[in-house]
Each structure stands twice: as C-alpha cells, then as structure tokens.
Amino acid sequence: MPFLTKKNDPELYPYRRGLHFAFFNALNWQVATGTPSVLFMAYLGADAFQTGLVYSWTLLLTPVQVFATLLLPKLGFKRLTLAGWGARSWFLLVPLALAVIAPAEPVPWMIYAMVSAMFFYSLSRSVGAAAITTWLQALVPANVRGRYWASDQIMAGAAAVGTLAVTALLFAVLPARWAFFSQYAISITGAWFALRCLQALPDITHPTVMSLAKIRADTPRHLFGSGPFRTYLWLAILYYVVVTPLSPFGAYYLKSTVGLSVSAIMTYTMLQYCGTIAGNWFMRSRIDATGAKPFFRASFVCFGVIVVGWLLCLRWPGAIAVLMPMLYFLLGVGGGVFTAANVSYLAKILPEHDRALPVSLHGAFTAFLGGLSPAIWGLVLKDSRNGTAMMAPGAFQVFFVVTLIGVLALVLLVNRMQERAGRVDPLLEGSWLLRPFRAMTYLINLVEPADRERKPADGSDAKR
C-alpha cells in the first residue's frame, strides 16, 4: 500500500495520497492523544485530574464537529479539513518546548500550559474531523471504497504500532527529556506530512445548507423515544463512562506510583493494539452468523477480568510483572470487539434512510460523557495529601470496584437488547477500530449538497 502504482493497483492509485495521510496522521494522534501524552503529564508532575483532563479533551470536544459543519457551505470540505488539521500541529510546539526546559521539580505553569495546548489541539482536530471522512467518502468511487478504507485502517494501525515501538526504543536509549522531545518531534513531522497529503487531493462540491430544523425536531425522539436505539444508546454511554478511564489511569499509575519505565509502559500499549487486532480477527468471520450480542458479552467479560486483575495487582504489587501484559492484551481485545460489534449492531437497528442523525447523536453522547469520566475520576484519584503526583491508593481500589459494578451492569443490560441475525451493510466504509470519533462525521449526510457531481481525481488536480 505505501507503494501503490498505476500498474499494481490502478483503481486506488489516484487516491494514494489519502492512504499516505492515514499513515502520517497516525504518527501524530498516537502521540498527541494517547499513552505518550499521559506519560508526559506524569513527567511534568501533573496530578490525576490534570492528566485525565488532557486525555479527555479529544472526547469532550467531539461535539464541536456538529457546529463546524455549519462552515461547510462557505469553506467546503477540503478547506475546512485543512484549516483544522493545519492548526492543530502548532499547539504541539508547547509540549516540544516543555520537554526540554522542564526541571526535575514540577512547575505549575508548565502543567497548565500543557492542559491548555491540548485543549486547543483537540478543538482544531474536531473542526477538521467534521469534514474529512465525508470528503474522502465522496472522493473515492464506490467500487473501491471498501478496499480503500480497509487499506486506510492498515496504514493507520501500522503507523500507530510503529510509533509506539520507536518511542519505547527512544526511552530505552535517551534521557527522558530528549526522548519526550523526540516523540513530539515525530508527532509534528507526521502532522506536516499528513497536511501535505491532504493538499494534494481534489475537493468535492460544496454543500449548501444544514438541516438544523431536522436535528432540533428529531433529537428528542431518538434520545427518549421507545425503541432499540434508546436502549442501546444508554448502554453504550455506560460502557464508555466505565471503560474510558482504564487506559490513561492505568498508564499513569504504573509510571507515577509503581515507577515502571516509560519504555515498559509503551510495550504494554503495543500489546493492547495486538489484542485489538486479534479480537477483530477472531470475530470478523463469526459476527454475521452469531450477531453482535455474544461479542458484547465477550467484551464486557474481558473488562471484568481486567478489573479483577488490577485489583490483584494493587493487593500484591509483585503480580504486576506477571499479569500486566495479559491485562493490556485483554484491554485491546475488549475495546476492539466492542467497537466492531457496535458498528454492526447500529446498522441493524437503524433504518438505512434515517441513520445520519442517530449515529451522530450516538457518537456525540458516548464520546462526550465518556470523556467526562476520566476528568471526574481524576478529581477523586489525585493524592493531595503530600503534593506529589502519585495516586491515592485507596481511591484507586474504589475506582476498580465501581468499574467492576459497571461491567456487571453491562452484562445484565445486554439481555434487554433486540437483534436480528444475519449480515447487514456497514454504517460507514472504514471501521471505527482506531478512530471511533468518526461516528460524528456521519452528521454531514444532513447537509444538502448543491451538486452530487465531484471533480475527477485523475491526478491533474493533485499536482497543483
């Protein structure tokens, strides 16, 4: 796929810049929105609340995509995407500088600077995300769209795992400040190349107006009206509220309290991605025959095992070296299986002609409320007794007990879900395996296009 030519794949070749974008973009978001930034917050001496807030910004600001769509009639898909994606990389200059100048003792203004920088990074990212998926969806012909999005996921996944491997190596051979500097330099470089790839793609026809009246009239019906969507929406909200804090606070605890090396935690995160791949590989040939409900249960059981494993590690710290690789692998399995089952189930309970708004509402509410969860838990988990960045041990155990109760509730709630067996067409070509915030971009279908015709992507526009 990195070496697409007119000879080996003439159909995808005109859209190769979009696939290259997926690769370079993953170099950016894997650092800026994932475990590397959580570990950098611990390095700066941030407490659990500040760390949870940085991790939550991407999810909390997802609804901005709804309002950003109002700019589409004036700017169009390409210009709006470039505006958002172009602005975000500038805010990563803040952690790049902080990595070099941060002293051994925490300096409050540096932590606040990082929290603010990641707020504006996530804000810009949400503006760009409002248009990009629909832009590429319309640009790529239907007969190769499935292959394109599958390739997109492979490129992004390879870059994400590669980024973690490289950063783990950097922390093994470099002092911490230069390793953090290098990881943000990689992220900024990835953002720059990703932007260049987008600039090489042609635009499509601008839309005209947004159906705000439809959103205003139909939203209460979808959220509170009886039916399978309402039942599943609130189950999904509970899921995201329960499981979203596991990843950031797990990494934060291992670094700030246990004292594991950044390299070791990066390796665990790579195991998480391996679990995601393994879980989806297992279910892809089975979900059409069995339906999504068994895989929802499997996902929730995985998280139950993870919580029990963490409680054992908190009680007997010596078990961390033995259990933690398995727990991270299961974290990937549980998250990946749920994400894929989620897409399949939504396609079954929503009519094809009226999917845009409920899918967007699903993405907005699950992302926003799921993003609130780490921020709120951060207030509970931070240890304010001695001014250190460590977690309060008792509160962390309470966190896992509450999480276990939530997981058990999810297992029981699955029984209330309705599902018909059989295969359905996916909601969106391209899975939410790595980027579930793409659900929000489905709202663009409520924009009325001025003309369905698009510019031909024969390579001539790409050379401008």
VEXDREN-2710 file (C-alpha; in Angstrom, 1 decimal):
% VEXDREN-2710
k/r/px/py/pz
1/MET/0.0/0.0/0.0
2/PRO/2.8/2.5/0.6
3/PHE/4.0/1.7/-2.9
4/LEU/0.8/1.9/-4.9
5/THR/1.5/2.3/-8.6
6/LYS/-0.7/2.6/-11.7
7/LYS/0.4/-0.9/-12.6
8/ASN/-0.2/-2.9/-9.3
9/ASP/-3.5/-1.0/-8.3
10/PRO/-4.7/1.4/-11.0
11/GLU/-8.1/1.9/-9.2
12/LEU/-6.7/3.0/-5.9
13/TYR/-3.6/4.8/-7.3
14/PRO/-5.4/8.2/-7.8
15/TYR/-6.3/8.2/-4.1
16/ARG/-2.9/7.1/-2.7
17/ARG/-2.4/10.5/-1.0
18/GLY/-5.4/9.7/1.2
19/LEU/-3.8/6.5/2.3
20/HIS/-0.5/8.2/2.9
21/PHE/-2.4/10.7/5.0
22/ALA/-3.8/7.9/7.2
23/PHE/-0.2/6.7/7.9
24/PHE/1.3/10.1/8.7
25/ASN/-1.8/11.2/10.7
26/ALA/-1.4/8.2/13.0
27/LEU/2.1/9.3/13.8
28/ASN/0.5/12.5/15.1
29/TRP/-2.5/11.3/17.0
30/GLN/-0.8/8.3/18.6
31/VAL/1.5/10.6/20.5
32/ALA/-0.8/13.6/21.0
33/THR/-4.0/11.8/22.2
34/GLY/-2.7/8.5/23.6
35/THR/-0.5/7.0/26.2
36/PRO/2.7/9.0/25.3
37/SER/0.9/12.3/26.4
38/VAL/-0.3/10.6/29.6
39/LEU/3.2/9.7/30.4
40/PHE/4.4/13.2/29.6
41/MET/1.9/14.6/32.0
42/ALA/3.3/12.3/34.7
43/TYR/6.8/13.5/33.8
44/LEU/5.8/17.1/34.3
45/GLY/4.4/16.2/37.7
46/ALA/0.7/16.6/36.9
47/ASP/-1.9/15.1/39.2
48/ALA/-4.5/12.6/38.2
49/PHE/-7.2/15.2/37.4
50/GLN/-4.9/17.2/35.1
51/THR/-3.8/14.0/33.3
52/GLY/-7.4/12.9/33.0
53/LEU/-8.4/16.2/31.5
54/VAL/-5.7/16.1/28.9
55/TYR/-6.8/12.6/27.9
56/SER/-10.4/13.7/27.8
57/TRP/-10.2/16.8/25.6
58/THR/-10.4/14.8/22.4
59/LEU/-13.6/13.2/23.5
60/LEU/-15.1/16.2/25.3
61/LEU/-14.7/18.4/22.2
62/THR/-16.1/15.9/19.8
63/PRO/-19.5/17.6/19.6
64/VAL/-17.7/20.6/18.1
65/GLN/-17.8/18.7/14.9
66/VAL/-21.6/19.3/14.8
67/PHE/-21.1/23.1/14.9
68/ALA/-18.2/23.0/12.5
69/THR/-20.4/21.6/9.8
70/LEU/-22.1/25.0/9.6
71/LEU/-18.9/26.2/8.0
72/LEU/-19.1/23.7/5.1
73/PRO/-21.3/25.7/2.8
74/LYS/-18.8/28.6/2.8
75/LEU/-15.5/26.8/3.1
76/GLY/-16.2/23.4/1.6
77/PHE/-14.9/20.0/2.7
78/LYS/-11.2/20.4/1.7
79/ARG/-10.7/23.9/3.2
80/LEU/-12.4/23.1/6.4
81/THR/-10.3/19.9/6.8
82/LEU/-7.1/21.8/6.1
83/ALA/-8.0/24.5/8.5
84/GLY/-8.5/22.1/11.4
85/TRP/-5.6/19.8/10.6
86/GLY/-3.3/22.6/9.8
87/ALA/-3.9/24.5/13.1
88/ARG/-3.5/21.5/15.4
89/SER/0.2/20.9/14.9
90/TRP/1.1/24.4/16.1
91/PHE/-0.1/23.6/19.5
92/LEU/2.3/20.6/19.8
93/LEU/5.1/23.1/19.9
94/VAL/4.2/23.7/23.5
95/PRO/5.0/20.1/24.8
96/LEU/8.0/20.1/22.4
97/ALA/9.5/23.1/24.3
98/LEU/8.3/21.9/27.7
99/ALA/10.1/18.6/27.2
100/VAL/13.5/20.4/27.0
101/ILE/13.0/23.1/29.7
102/ALA/11.0/21.1/32.3
103/PRO/13.0/21.0/35.6
104/ALA/13.2/18.0/37.9
105/GLU/10.6/19.5/40.3
106/PRO/7.1/20.2/39.0
107/VAL/6.4/23.8/37.8
108/PRO/2.6/24.5/37.9
109/TRP/2.6/26.9/34.9
110/MET/4.1/24.2/32.6
111/ILE/1.3/21.7/33.5
112/TYR/-1.3/24.4/32.8
113/ALA/0.4/25.2/29.5
114/MET/0.2/21.5/28.5
115/VAL/-3.5/21.3/29.5
116/SER/-4.3/24.4/27.5
117/ALA/-2.3/23.4/24.5
118/MET/-4.0/20.0/24.3
119/PHE/-7.4/21.8/24.6
120/PHE/-6.7/23.8/21.5
121/TYR/-5.1/20.9/19.7
122/SER/-8.3/18.8/20.3
123/LEU/-10.5/21.8/19.3
124/SER/-8.7/22.2/16.0
125/ARG/-8.8/18.4/15.4
126/SER/-12.5/18.3/15.9
127/VAL/-13.0/21.1/13.3
128/GLY/-11.0/19.2/10.8
129/ALA/-12.7/15.9/11.6
130/ALA/-16.1/17.4/10.8
131/ALA/-15.4/17.1/7.1
132/ILE/-12.6/14.7/6.3
133/THR/-14.4/11.4/6.3
134/THR/-17.3/12.6/4.2
135/TRP/-14.8/14.3/1.8
136/LEU/-12.9/11.1/1.2
137/GLN/-16.1/9.1/1.2
138/ALA/-17.4/11.1/-1.8
139/LEU/-14.0/11.3/-3.5
140/VAL/-13.3/7.6/-3.7
141/PRO/-15.5/5.6/-6.1
142/ALA/-18.0/3.2/-4.6
143/ASN/-16.4/0.2/-6.3
144/VAL/-13.1/0.6/-4.5
145/ARG/-14.3/2.3/-1.3
146/GLY/-14.3/-0.8/0.9
147/ARG/-10.7/-1.7/-0.2
148/TYR/-9.7/2.0/0.3
149/TRP/-11.0/2.1/3.9
150/ALA/-9.5/-1.3/4.8
151/SER/-6.2/0.0/3.5
152/ASP/-6.7/3.2/5.5
153/GLN/-7.0/1.2/8.7
154/ILE/-4.0/-1.0/8.0
155/MET/-1.9/2.1/7.2
156/ALA/-3.0/3.8/10.4
157/GLY/-2.6/0.7/12.5
158/ALA/0.9/0.1/11.2
159/ALA/1.9/3.6/11.9
160/ALA/0.4/3.6/15.4
161/VAL/2.2/0.4/16.4
162/GLY/5.4/1.6/14.8
163/THR/5.2/4.9/16.7
164/LEU/4.9/3.1/20.0
165/ALA/7.8/0.8/19.1
166/VAL/10.1/3.7/18.2
167/THR/9.1/5.8/21.3
168/ALA/9.8/2.8/23.5
169/LEU/13.2/2.5/22.0
170/LEU/13.9/6.2/22.4
171/PHE/13.1/6.0/26.1
172/ALA/15.4/3.0/26.5
173/VAL/18.4/4.8/25.0
174/LEU/17.9/8.5/25.6
175/PRO/17.4/10.7/28.7
176/ALA/13.7/11.3/29.4
177/ARG/13.6/14.9/28.2
178/TRP/15.2/14.1/24.9
179/ALA/13.0/11.1/24.4
180/PHE/9.9/13.2/25.0
181/PHE/11.2/15.9/22.7
182/SER/11.8/13.3/20.0
183/GLN/8.3/11.8/20.3
184/TYR/6.7/15.2/19.9
185/ALA/9.0/16.0/17.0
186/ILE/7.8/12.8/15.4
187/SER/4.2/13.8/16.0
188/ILE/4.7/17.3/14.5
189/THR/6.5/15.8/11.5
190/GLY/3.7/13.4/11.0
191/ALA/1.2/16.2/11.1
192/TRP/3.1/18.2/8.5
193/PHE/3.3/15.3/6.1
194/ALA/-0.3/14.5/6.6
195/LEU/-1.3/18.0/5.7
196/ARG/0.8/17.9/2.5
197/CYS/-1.0/14.7/1.5
198/LEU/-4.4/16.3/2.0
199/GLN/-3.4/19.4/0.0
200/ALA/-2.7/17.0/-2.9
201/LEU/-6.3/15.7/-3.0
202/PRO/-9.0/17.4/-5.0
203/ASP/-12.0/19.0/-3.4
204/ILE/-15.7/17.9/-4.0
205/THR/-18.7/20.1/-4.5
206/HIS/-19.6/22.4/-1.6
207/PRO/-22.8/21.7/0.3
208/THR/-25.5/24.3/0.7
209/VAL/-27.4/24.3/4.0
210/MET/-27.5/22.3/7.2
211/SER/-30.8/20.7/8.3
212/LEU/-30.8/22.2/11.7
213/ALA/-34.6/22.0/11.9
214/LYS/-34.4/18.2/11.4
215/ILE/-31.8/18.0/14.2
216/ARG/-33.9/20.0/16.6
217/ALA/-37.1/18.1/15.9
218/ASP/-35.7/14.6/15.8
219/THR/-33.1/14.6/18.6
220/PRO/-35.6/14.2/21.5
221/ARG/-37.3/11.3/19.7
222/HIS/-34.1/9.4/19.2
223/LEU/-32.9/10.0/22.8
224/PHE/-36.0/9.4/24.7
225/GLY/-38.5/7.6/22.4
226/SER/-39.1/3.9/23.0
227/GLY/-37.2/1.5/20.8
228/PRO/-34.0/-0.4/20.5
229/PHE/-31.9/2.6/19.7
230/ARG/-32.6/4.3/23.0
231/THR/-31.9/1.1/24.9
232/TYR/-28.6/0.6/23.2
233/LEU/-27.6/4.3/23.3
234/TRP/-27.7/4.4/27.1
235/LEU/-25.9/1.0/27.3
236/ALA/-23.2/2.4/25.1
237/ILE/-22.9/5.6/27.2
238/LEU/-22.5/3.4/30.3
239/TYR/-19.8/1.4/28.5
240/TYR/-17.8/4.5/27.6
241/VAL/-18.2/6.0/31.1
242/VAL/-17.0/2.8/32.7
243/VAL/-14.1/1.8/30.4
244/THR/-12.6/5.1/29.1
245/PRO/-10.6/5.9/32.3
246/LEU/-8.9/2.4/32.4
247/SER/-6.2/3.2/29.8
248/PRO/-5.0/6.7/31.0
249/PHE/-5.1/5.9/34.7
250/GLY/-3.6/2.5/34.3
251/ALA/-0.6/4.1/32.5
252/TYR/-0.4/7.0/34.9
253/TYR/-0.4/4.7/38.0
254/LEU/2.3/2.4/36.5
255/LYS/4.5/5.4/35.9
256/SER/3.8/7.7/38.9
257/THR/3.2/5.2/41.6
258/VAL/4.8/1.9/40.6
259/GLY/7.7/3.6/38.9
260/LEU/7.8/1.5/35.7
261/SER/9.9/2.8/32.9
262/VAL/8.2/4.6/30.0
263/SER/9.6/2.0/27.6
264/ALA/7.9/-0.8/29.5
265/ILE/4.5/1.0/29.5
266/MET/4.9/1.7/25.7
267/THR/5.5/-2.0/25.3
268/TYR/2.3/-2.8/27.2
269/THR/0.4/-0.4/25.0
270/MET/1.7/-2.2/21.9
271/LEU/0.3/-5.4/23.4
272/GLN/-3.1/-3.6/23.7
273/TYR/-3.0/-3.0/19.9
274/CYS/-2.1/-6.6/19.3
275/GLY/-5.2/-7.5/21.4
276/THR/-7.4/-5.2/19.2
277/ILE/-6.2/-6.9/16.0
278/ALA/-6.6/-10.4/17.5
279/GLY/-10.1/-9.7/18.8
280/ASN/-11.3/-8.4/15.4
281/TRP/-9.6/-11.2/13.5
282/PHE/-11.5/-13.7/15.6
283/MET/-14.9/-12.1/15.3
284/ARG/-14.9/-11.0/11.7
285/SER/-15.8/-14.4/10.3
286/ARG/-18.4/-15.1/13.1
287/ILE/-20.3/-12.0/13.8
288/ASP/-22.7/-12.3/10.8
289/ALA/-23.7/-15.7/12.0
290/THR/-23.9/-15.1/15.7
291/GLY/-24.9/-11.5/15.8
292/ALA/-23.3/-8.8/17.9
293/LYS/-24.8/-9.6/21.4
294/PRO/-22.4/-12.5/22.1
295/PHE/-19.4/-10.3/21.3
296/PHE/-20.8/-7.5/23.5
297/ARG/-20.8/-10.0/26.4
298/ALA/-17.3/-11.2/25.5
299/SER/-16.1/-7.6/25.6
300/PHE/-17.6/-7.0/29.0
301/VAL/-16.2/-10.2/30.4
302/CYS/-12.8/-9.1/29.2
303/PHE/-13.1/-5.9/31.1
304/GLY/-14.3/-7.8/34.1
305/VAL/-11.2/-9.9/34.1
306/ILE/-9.1/-6.7/33.6
307/VAL/-10.6/-5.1/36.7
308/VAL/-10.1/-8.3/38.8
309/GLY/-6.5/-8.5/37.6
310/TRP/-5.9/-4.9/38.5
311/LEU/-7.3/-5.4/42.0
312/LEU/-4.9/-8.3/42.4
313/CYS/-2.0/-6.2/41.3
314/LEU/-3.0/-3.4/43.8
315/ARG/-3.2/-6.0/46.6
316/TRP/0.0/-7.8/45.6
317/PRO/2.3/-5.5/43.5
318/GLY/4.6/-8.4/42.7
319/ALA/1.9/-9.7/40.4
320/ILE/2.2/-6.7/38.1
321/ALA/5.1/-8.2/36.0
322/VAL/3.1/-11.4/35.5
323/LEU/-0.4/-10.1/35.0
324/MET/0.1/-6.7/33.3
325/PRO/0.9/-8.0/29.8
326/MET/-2.2/-10.1/29.8
327/LEU/-4.4/-7.3/31.1
328/TYR/-3.2/-4.9/28.4
329/PHE/-3.8/-7.5/25.7
330/LEU/-7.3/-8.1/27.0
331/LEU/-7.9/-4.3/27.1
332/GLY/-7.2/-4.3/23.3
333/VAL/-9.4/-7.4/22.8
334/GLY/-12.3/-5.9/24.8
335/GLY/-12.2/-2.5/23.2
336/GLY/-11.7/-3.8/19.6
337/VAL/-14.5/-6.3/19.9
338/PHE/-16.9/-3.8/21.3
339/THR/-16.1/-1.2/18.6
340/ALA/-16.7/-3.6/15.8
341/ALA/-19.8/-5.1/17.3
342/ASN/-21.1/-1.6/17.9
343/VAL/-20.9/-0.7/14.2
344/SER/-22.7/-4.0/13.3
345/TYR/-25.5/-3.6/15.8
346/LEU/-26.2/0.1/15.0
347/ALA/-26.6/-0.9/11.3
348/LYS/-29.3/-3.4/12.3
349/ILE/-31.4/-1.2/14.5
350/LEU/-31.4/1.9/12.3
351/PRO/-33.2/2.2/9.0
352/GLU/-30.8/3.0/6.1
353/HIS/-32.7/6.1/5.1
354/ASP/-32.6/7.7/8.6
355/ARG/-29.2/6.8/10.0
356/ALA/-27.2/10.1/9.9
357/LEU/-28.7/11.8/13.0
358/PRO/-29.0/8.9/15.4
359/VAL/-25.4/7.7/14.6
360/SER/-24.1/11.2/15.1
361/LEU/-26.0/11.5/18.4
362/HIS/-24.6/8.2/19.4
363/GLY/-21.1/9.3/18.7
364/ALA/-21.6/12.7/20.4
365/PHE/-23.1/11.5/23.6
366/THR/-20.8/8.4/24.1
367/ALA/-17.7/10.5/23.3
368/PHE/-18.6/13.5/25.4
369/LEU/-19.9/11.6/28.5
370/GLY/-17.1/9.0/28.1
371/GLY/-14.6/11.9/28.1
372/LEU/-16.1/13.4/31.3
373/SER/-15.4/10.2/33.1
374/PRO/-11.6/10.4/33.3
375/ALA/-11.8/14.1/34.3
376/ILE/-14.2/13.4/37.1
377/TRP/-12.3/10.3/38.3
378/GLY/-9.1/12.4/38.2
379/LEU/-10.5/14.6/41.0
380/VAL/-11.2/11.5/43.1
381/LEU/-7.9/9.7/42.4
382/LYS/-5.4/12.5/42.9
383/ASP/-3.4/12.4/46.1
384/SER/-3.5/15.9/47.6
385/ARG/-2.0/14.9/50.9
386/ASN/1.7/15.4/50.2
387/GLY/1.7/17.4/46.9
388/THR/3.1/14.5/44.9
389/ALA/1.8/13.3/41.5
390/MET/1.0/9.8/42.9
391/MET/-2.5/8.4/43.1
392/ALA/-4.4/7.8/46.3
393/PRO/-4.1/4.0/46.7
394/GLY/-7.4/3.6/48.4
395/ALA/-9.3/5.7/45.9
396/PHE/-7.7/3.7/43.0
397/GLN/-9.1/0.5/44.5
398/VAL/-12.5/2.1/44.9
399/PHE/-12.2/3.1/41.2
400/PHE/-11.8/-0.5/40.2
401/VAL/-14.7/-1.7/42.4
402/VAL/-17.0/0.8/40.9
403/THR/-15.8/-0.2/37.4
404/LEU/-16.5/-3.8/38.2
405/ILE/-20.0/-3.0/39.2
406/GLY/-20.5/-1.1/36.0
407/VAL/-19.2/-4.0/33.9
408/LEU/-21.6/-6.4/35.7
409/ALA/-24.4/-4.0/34.9
410/LEU/-23.4/-4.0/31.2
411/VAL/-23.5/-7.8/31.1
412/LEU/-27.1/-7.7/32.5
413/LEU/-28.2/-4.9/30.2
414/VAL/-27.2/-6.9/27.1
415/ASN/-30.1/-9.2/27.7
416/ARG/-32.5/-6.3/27.0
417/MET/-31.1/-5.7/23.6
418/GLN/-33.0/-6.8/20.5
419/GLU/-31.2/-8.2/17.5
420/ARG/-32.0/-10.0/14.3
421/ALA/-29.5/-12.5/12.9
422/GLY/-27.8/-12.1/9.6
423/ARG/-25.4/-9.8/7.7
424/VAL/-26.0/-6.1/7.3
425/ASP/-24.2/-3.5/5.3
426/PRO/-21.8/-1.4/7.4
427/LEU/-22.7/2.1/8.6
428/LEU/-19.6/3.6/7.1
429/GLU/-16.9/2.1/4.9
430/GLY/-13.9/2.1/7.1
431/SER/-14.2/0.8/10.7
432/TRP/-14.1/2.7/13.9
433/LEU/-11.4/0.3/15.1
434/LEU/-8.8/3.0/15.8
435/ARG/-10.9/6.2/15.5
436/PRO/-14.4/5.9/16.9
437/PHE/-14.9/9.7/16.8
438/ARG/-15.6/9.2/13.0
439/ALA/-19.2/8.4/14.0
440/MET/-19.8/12.1/14.4
441/THR/-18.9/12.7/10.7
442/TYR/-22.0/10.8/9.7
443/LEU/-23.9/14.0/10.5
444/ILE/-22.6/15.5/7.3
445/ASN/-25.3/13.5/5.5
446/LEU/-27.8/16.1/6.8
447/VAL/-26.1/18.7/4.6
448/GLU/-27.9/19.3/1.4
449/PRO/-25.3/19.2/-1.5
450/ALA/-25.6/21.7/-4.3
451/ASP/-24.5/19.1/-6.8
452/ARG/-23.7/15.4/-6.4
453/GLU/-21.0/15.5/-9.1
454/ARG/-17.5/15.8/-7.9
455/LYS/-14.2/16.8/-9.5
456/PRO/-12.4/14.0/-11.3
457/ALA/-9.4/12.6/-9.4
458/ASP/-7.3/11.8/-12.3
459/GLY/-4.1/13.2/-10.8
460/SER/-4.2/16.5/-12.6
461/ASP/-5.7/18.4/-9.6
462/ALA/-3.4/16.6/-7.2
463/LYS/-0.4/18.2/-8.9
464/ARG/-1.5/21.8/-8.4
END
